[in-house]
Amino acid sequence: MNRTACEILDPAHFSRQYCFLPPAAALGDYIFYYWMLDLGQHAAGKEEDYQEFLLANINSSLVFNLGSPFEIRKPGGELLHRCTRSAVISHHDEPVLYRHFSGNFLVGIKFRPLALSFLFRTKAASLLHELQPIGQVFRNAPELEERLHGAANFEAIRSILDEALCRQLNSLKTEPNALQVFKAFNQESLDRSHYRIKDLAALLYISPRTLERHFSGSFELSPKKCLRILRFRRAVEQYCRHGYNIDWEELGYYDFSHFRKDWKAYTPPQVVSGF
């Protein structure tokens, strides 16, 4: 078994195991990237399995499982889901552990904060409690899976996903409240507000209470918890790049010790111990 890798902290592992491609320009406000994990070429016994820690996250994904099952566990090893089919991988306010096996062939869509709920008008249940079938958002999921499985390469897969998502975007009937919440959680607004609800609401010229009310109608996490997780992930990225001497107040923290509390809350114990 390979060593366990942690996202953000072990970028070399993910760049080696995964392929990434950007979406069509029209989808850039909604999707970070498409990704692919293809372990079908690994000979039996050569690489039996490996594990990945994913930190607390509110960015939902659609994962098309075109190969063997994979597992999602709690950091201590307790099994949450054995994923034999394609699924909506939603937010989780605790770290989780993914276990991959030879024969995995996964294609994923990584959405920006709240984008999946906005595009598909669905409230995705927390990954920690429920794993939802991909048919919850794509009615033609079996046909889409068949096309992806038959695609010649990752570029062809991207074209298929671009087509499906652009069709969904063009059919979308915008709801003003949902649009306000979605706009509030883009990276520019988060940076300008320093991840504070009061300042975020001010950028939209609405009250914090109104923002919270609109938010509760679009998502299942409280805006306070959502902002805390987003702030933490942004701070981890900055810390890994620049070290201790970054502007903690710009990231919404009082100081390094304030950040360290979130590190303990949202990072697996195996990683916390090495911090």
C-alpha positions as CSV (number, residue, x, y, z in Angstrom):
1,M,0.0,0.0,0.0
2,N,1.3,3.5,-0.8
3,R,1.5,6.1,1.9
4,T,-1.5,8.2,2.5
5,A,-1.5,11.6,0.7
6,C,-3.3,14.7,1.9
7,E,-4.7,17.3,-0.6
8,I,-2.9,20.7,-0.7
9,L,-0.1,19.3,1.4
10,D,0.9,16.6,-1.1
11,P,0.4,18.2,-4.5
12,A,2.9,15.9,-6.2
13,H,0.8,12.9,-5.5
14,F,-2.3,14.4,-7.1
15,S,-0.5,15.7,-10.1
16,R,0.9,12.2,-10.7
17,Q,-2.2,10.2,-10.2
18,Y,-4.8,12.6,-11.8
19,C,-5.4,14.4,-15.1
20,F,-7.0,17.8,-15.0
21,L,-8.6,19.9,-17.8
22,P,-10.5,23.3,-17.6
23,P,-14.1,23.5,-18.7
24,A,-15.5,25.6,-21.6
25,A,-15.2,29.3,-21.0
26,A,-19.0,29.7,-20.5
27,L,-18.7,27.3,-17.5
28,G,-15.8,28.9,-15.8
29,D,-17.9,30.7,-13.2
30,Y,-19.4,27.4,-12.1
31,I,-16.6,24.7,-12.5
32,F,-13.0,24.6,-11.3
33,Y,-12.0,21.7,-13.6
34,Y,-12.7,18.3,-14.8
35,W,-10.5,15.5,-13.5
36,M,-9.8,11.8,-14.3
37,L,-8.3,9.0,-12.4
38,D,-7.5,5.9,-14.4
39,L,-6.0,3.0,-12.5
40,G,-7.0,0.3,-15.1
41,Q,-3.4,0.0,-16.3
42,H,-2.0,-1.1,-13.0
43,A,-1.2,-4.8,-12.8
44,A,-2.7,-6.8,-10.0
45,G,-0.4,-6.6,-7.0
46,K,1.8,-3.9,-8.4
47,E,-0.2,-1.2,-6.6
48,E,-2.8,-2.8,-4.4
49,D,-4.4,0.4,-3.2
50,Y,-3.7,3.9,-1.8
51,Q,-5.5,6.4,0.3
52,E,-6.1,10.2,0.2
53,F,-7.2,12.6,2.9
54,L,-9.5,15.3,1.7
55,L,-9.9,18.2,4.1
56,A,-13.3,19.7,5.1
57,N,-14.8,21.1,1.9
58,I,-18.1,22.7,0.6
59,N,-17.3,22.3,-3.1
60,S,-19.5,19.6,-4.5
61,S,-18.4,17.2,-7.2
62,L,-20.1,14.8,-9.6
63,V,-18.1,11.6,-9.9
64,F,-18.7,9.2,-12.7
65,N,-17.6,5.7,-11.6
66,L,-16.7,3.8,-14.8
67,G,-14.5,1.2,-13.2
68,S,-14.1,-0.7,-9.9
69,P,-15.6,0.5,-6.6
70,F,-13.8,3.0,-4.3
71,E,-14.4,3.7,-0.6
72,I,-15.0,6.8,1.5
73,R,-14.1,6.5,5.1
74,K,-13.7,8.6,8.2
75,P,-10.1,9.5,9.1
76,G,-10.1,6.7,11.7
77,G,-11.0,4.1,9.1
78,E,-14.8,3.7,9.7
79,L,-16.5,3.0,6.4
80,L,-18.9,5.7,5.3
81,H,-19.7,4.6,1.7
82,R,-18.5,2.0,-0.8
83,C,-19.0,3.7,-4.1
84,T,-20.0,1.2,-6.8
85,R,-21.9,3.7,-9.0
86,S,-21.6,7.3,-10.1
87,A,-22.6,9.8,-7.4
88,V,-23.0,13.3,-6.1
89,I,-20.1,13.9,-3.7
90,S,-21.3,16.8,-1.6
91,H,-20.0,19.0,1.2
92,H,-18.5,17.6,4.3
93,D,-17.5,19.7,7.4
94,E,-15.0,17.0,8.6
95,P,-12.0,15.5,6.7
96,V,-12.6,12.2,4.9
97,L,-10.4,9.4,3.6
98,Y,-10.7,8.0,0.1
99,R,-9.4,4.5,-0.7
100,H,-8.6,3.6,-4.3
101,F,-8.0,0.2,-5.8
102,S,-6.5,-1.1,-9.1
103,G,-9.2,-0.8,-11.7
104,N,-10.6,2.5,-10.6
105,F,-11.7,4.6,-13.6
106,L,-13.2,7.9,-12.3
107,V,-14.2,11.0,-14.1
108,G,-15.2,14.0,-12.0
109,I,-16.5,17.6,-12.2
110,K,-15.3,19.9,-9.4
111,F,-17.8,22.7,-8.9
112,R,-17.2,26.1,-7.4
113,P,-18.9,26.9,-4.0
114,L,-22.7,26.5,-4.3
115,A,-22.5,26.0,-8.1
116,L,-23.9,22.5,-8.2
117,S,-26.9,23.6,-6.1
118,F,-27.4,26.7,-8.2
119,L,-27.1,25.0,-11.6
120,F,-29.3,22.0,-10.8
121,R,-31.6,23.6,-8.1
122,T,-30.9,20.8,-5.7
123,K,-29.9,20.6,-2.1
124,A,-27.2,18.0,-1.9
125,A,-27.1,16.2,1.5
126,S,-23.8,16.1,3.4
127,L,-21.4,13.4,2.2
128,L,-21.0,12.3,5.8
129,H,-24.7,11.4,6.0
130,E,-25.7,10.3,2.5
131,L,-24.3,9.5,-0.9
132,Q,-26.7,10.6,-3.7
133,P,-27.0,8.9,-7.1
134,I,-25.9,11.1,-10.0
135,G,-29.4,10.7,-11.5
136,Q,-30.4,13.2,-8.9
137,V,-29.0,15.9,-11.1
138,F,-28.6,14.3,-14.6
139,R,-31.8,12.6,-15.7
140,N,-30.0,11.0,-18.6
141,A,-27.2,9.7,-16.4
142,P,-27.0,6.2,-17.9
143,E,-26.7,7.6,-21.5
144,L,-24.1,10.1,-20.3
145,E,-22.1,7.4,-18.5
146,E,-22.1,5.2,-21.7
147,R,-20.8,8.1,-23.8
148,L,-18.0,8.8,-21.3
149,H,-17.0,5.2,-21.1
150,G,-16.7,5.0,-24.9
151,A,-14.8,8.3,-25.2
152,A,-11.4,7.9,-26.9
153,N,-9.5,10.2,-24.5
154,F,-9.8,12.9,-21.8
155,E,-10.3,15.6,-24.4
156,A,-13.3,13.7,-25.7
157,I,-14.6,13.3,-22.2
158,R,-14.3,17.1,-21.7
159,S,-16.3,17.8,-24.8
160,I,-19.1,15.5,-23.7
161,L,-19.2,17.1,-20.2
162,D,-19.1,20.6,-21.7
163,E,-22.0,19.8,-23.9
164,A,-24.1,18.4,-21.1
165,L,-23.4,21.3,-18.7
166,C,-23.8,24.0,-21.2
167,R,-27.2,22.6,-22.0
168,Q,-28.1,22.7,-18.4
169,L,-26.8,26.3,-18.0
170,N,-28.8,27.4,-21.0
171,S,-32.0,25.9,-19.6
172,L,-31.6,27.5,-16.2
173,K,-34.2,29.9,-15.1
174,T,-32.4,32.3,-12.7
175,E,-33.9,32.9,-9.3
176,P,-32.8,36.3,-7.9
177,N,-32.2,35.1,-4.4
178,A,-30.2,32.1,-5.5
179,L,-28.2,34.3,-7.8
180,Q,-27.4,36.7,-5.0
181,V,-26.1,33.9,-2.7
182,F,-24.1,32.3,-5.6
183,K,-22.5,35.7,-6.4
184,A,-21.6,36.3,-2.8
185,F,-19.5,33.1,-2.7
186,N,-17.1,33.8,-5.6
187,Q,-13.4,34.2,-4.6
188,E,-13.3,38.0,-5.2
189,S,-16.2,38.7,-2.9
190,L,-14.8,36.3,-0.2
191,D,-11.4,38.0,-0.3
192,R,-12.9,41.5,-0.2
193,S,-15.1,40.6,2.8
194,H,-12.3,38.7,4.6
195,Y,-14.8,35.9,5.0
196,R,-17.1,37.9,7.3
197,I,-20.9,37.6,6.8
198,K,-21.5,41.3,7.7
199,D,-19.0,42.5,5.0
200,L,-20.1,39.9,2.5
201,A,-23.7,41.1,2.8
202,A,-22.6,44.7,2.5
203,L,-21.0,44.0,-0.9
204,L,-24.4,42.8,-2.1
205,Y,-26.2,45.8,-0.5
206,I,-28.4,43.5,1.7
207,S,-28.5,42.9,5.4
208,P,-26.7,39.9,7.0
209,R,-30.1,38.5,8.0
210,T,-31.3,38.6,4.4
211,L,-28.2,36.9,3.2
212,E,-28.6,34.2,5.8
213,R,-32.3,33.7,4.8
214,H,-31.4,33.5,1.1
215,F,-28.6,31.1,1.9
216,S,-30.8,28.7,3.9
217,G,-33.0,28.4,0.9
218,S,-30.1,27.3,-1.3
219,F,-27.8,25.2,0.8
220,E,-27.8,23.0,3.9
221,L,-24.8,24.5,5.8
222,S,-25.1,27.7,7.7
223,P,-23.3,30.6,6.0
224,K,-21.1,31.0,9.1
225,K,-19.8,27.4,8.9
226,C,-19.5,27.6,5.1
227,L,-17.4,30.8,5.3
228,R,-15.2,29.2,8.1
229,I,-14.4,26.2,5.9
230,L,-13.7,28.3,2.8
231,R,-11.5,30.6,4.9
232,F,-9.6,27.6,6.3
233,R,-8.9,26.1,2.9
234,R,-7.7,29.4,1.5
235,A,-5.4,29.9,4.5
236,V,-3.9,26.4,4.2
237,E,-3.1,27.1,0.6
238,Q,-1.4,30.4,1.5
239,Y,0.4,28.9,4.4
240,C,1.8,26.1,2.2
241,R,3.1,28.6,-0.3
242,H,4.3,31.4,1.9
243,G,4.8,30.0,5.4
244,Y,4.0,31.6,8.7
245,N,4.5,35.2,7.7
246,I,1.3,35.8,5.7
247,D,-1.3,38.5,6.4
248,W,-3.7,36.5,8.7
249,E,-6.1,39.4,9.0
250,E,-6.6,39.5,5.3
251,L,-7.7,35.9,5.5
252,G,-10.2,36.7,8.3
253,Y,-8.0,35.4,11.2
254,Y,-6.8,37.4,14.2
255,D,-3.4,35.6,14.1
256,F,-1.7,32.3,13.6
257,S,-3.1,30.7,16.7
258,H,-6.6,31.5,15.5
259,F,-5.9,29.6,12.3
260,R,-4.4,26.7,14.2
261,K,-7.7,26.1,15.9
262,D,-9.4,25.6,12.5
263,W,-6.4,23.4,11.5
264,K,-7.2,21.1,14.4
265,A,-11.0,21.1,13.7
266,Y,-10.8,20.4,9.9
267,T,-7.7,18.3,9.5
268,P,-7.4,14.6,10.2
269,P,-5.5,13.7,13.5
270,Q,-2.8,11.9,11.5
271,V,-2.0,15.3,9.8
272,V,-2.5,17.5,12.8
273,S,0.2,15.6,14.7
274,G,2.8,16.7,12.2
275,F,1.8,20.4,12.2
